[in-house]
Amino acid sequence: RIQILFGMARTEATLTVEQIKMGLYLVEAGELTLVNGVSQDVYDAGVAPRDTIVSVAIDGGSDGVGRFDEQTKEMDIEGTANVIRGAIQYATEQKVDAVLFELNRLMKMGYADQ
């Protein structure tokens, strides 16, 4: 029997508000909220299907001082969506168009005979 070995990697991607609204789709899988699908431009920005969103952040606002920073690790889909909506609202109010997503990515590392 062959066993597939996986590893977890931490990565980041910066998306615009428009990319978030039009190209990021979530799904709840058991106790995880996963990225289910992405548009090509969101994929090119660094978000892939099966990623989990760890946090959402926006540096500075129109005043250069404020910050939005919310953790989503181990959060259900409703909570994760609320954080993303909050980030969109904050970015719109502060006239900032760069939203930073910290992501966990499941990566196939190899195979082992068992």
C-alpha positions in Angstrom: 0.0 0.0 0.0 1.3 3.5 -0.9 0.9 6.4 1.6 0.8 10.0 0.4 2.9 12.4 2.5 1.7 15.9 3.0 3.3 19.0 4.5 1.8 22.4 5.5 3.4 25.7 4.3 2.6 29.2 5.3 2.3 31.8 2.6 0.8 35.3 1.9 -1.1 36.9 -0.9 -2.2 40.5 -1.4 -5.6 40.9 -3.1 -7.5 43.9 -4.2 -11.1 44.4 -3.0 -12.4 43.6 -6.5 -10.4 40.4 -6.6 -11.9 39.4 -3.2 -15.4 40.2 -4.3 -15.3 38.5 -7.7 -12.7 35.7 -7.4 -12.6 34.1 -4.0 -14.9 31.2 -3.0 -15.0 29.4 0.3 -16.3 26.1 1.5 -16.6 24.5 4.9 -15.1 21.0 5.1 -15.5 19.5 8.5 -14.0 21.9 11.0 -12.0 23.8 8.3 -12.9 26.6 6.1 -11.1 26.1 2.8 -10.7 28.2 -0.3 -12.8 26.3 -2.8 -12.2 28.1 -6.0 -10.4 31.2 -7.2 -10.4 33.3 -10.4 -7.2 33.2 -12.5 -6.1 36.6 -11.2 -6.6 35.6 -7.6 -4.6 32.4 -8.3 -1.9 34.5 -9.9 -1.8 36.7 -6.8 -1.0 33.6 -4.7 -4.3 32.0 -3.4 -5.0 28.4 -4.4 -7.9 26.0 -3.9 -7.6 24.1 -0.6 -5.7 26.9 1.1 -7.0 27.9 4.6 -7.1 31.6 5.6 -5.2 32.2 8.8 -5.5 36.0 9.0 -6.7 39.0 7.0 -4.8 42.4 7.4 -4.7 45.8 6.0 -1.8 48.2 6.8 -2.6 51.8 7.4 -5.6 53.7 6.2 -6.1 57.0 4.5 -4.6 58.6 7.6 -1.6 56.2 7.4 -2.2 55.1 11.1 -5.1 52.6 11.3 -4.8 48.9 10.9 -7.2 46.0 10.3 -5.9 42.7 11.5 -8.1 39.7 12.2 -7.3 36.1 12.8 -9.5 33.4 11.1 -7.6 30.3 12.1 -10.0 27.5 13.2 -13.0 29.8 12.4 -16.2 28.5 10.7 -17.2 29.7 7.2 -19.6 32.3 8.6 -16.9 33.8 10.9 -14.3 33.8 8.1 -16.8 35.5 5.7 -17.6 38.1 8.3 -13.9 38.9 8.8 -13.4 39.2 5.0 -16.5 41.5 4.7 -15.1 43.6 7.6 -11.8 43.9 5.7 -13.6 44.9 2.5 -15.6 47.6 4.5 -12.4 48.9 6.2 -10.5 49.0 2.9 -13.3 50.9 1.2 -13.7 53.4 4.0 -10.0 54.0 4.3 -9.5 54.1 0.5 -7.0 51.2 0.6 -7.1 48.5 -2.0 -4.5 46.0 -0.8 -5.7 43.3 1.6 -3.1 40.8 2.9 -4.2 37.2 3.4 -2.0 34.9 5.4 -2.6 31.3 4.3 -1.8 27.7 5.1 -1.3 25.6 2.1 -1.4 21.8 2.0 1.3 20.4 -0.2 1.9 16.9 -1.5 5.4 16.1 -0.4 5.8 12.5 -1.8 4.9 8.9 -1.5 6.0 6.1 0.9 5.5 2.4 0.8 3.7 1.1 3.8 
